[in-house]
Amino acid sequence: MPQHPLKSANGAAPAASQSTAAQPARAPKATPLAATPAVAHDDAILPTAARLSGDPKELLGLDHSALRRALGKPARMRDELTAQVWQYVTGDCVVDLYLYDDDSGALKVTYVEARSRTAEPTPTARCLKSLLERPTASAQ
């Protein structure tokens, strides 16, 4: 918000003896990367080189953290006996990603399927592209 030239941020008039030229500029306080909201909540944005094109094979092997960074928060998460299912919904598609424990115990995407919102079979690549085109994909 623009400030009136004769008032400071707190609304008081600046002292006549103060000179902005006499005061050195202060650098902003450094914030540790781990303390930033995106990193602290595991919501960091993927680097441009790691962006997805919509090929379902690109998702296979991603762990839950990488998947969350790439696609954002799922609309629904469902725990099954041996898997977790993350469901994403777009205007015309529903995409289910199945995450199973690998040998190290980490959940990783092993299967991807898509359907229309009326449960008709739909090409998975088309639905993934629709999902990736959302303004919130890779930014949640």
Secondary structure by P-SEA (a helix, b strand, c coil): cccccccccccccccccccccccccccccccccccccccccccccccccccccccccccccccaaaaaaacccccbbbbcccbbbbbbbcccbbbbbbbbbccccbbbbcbbbbbccccccccaaaaaaaaaaccccccc
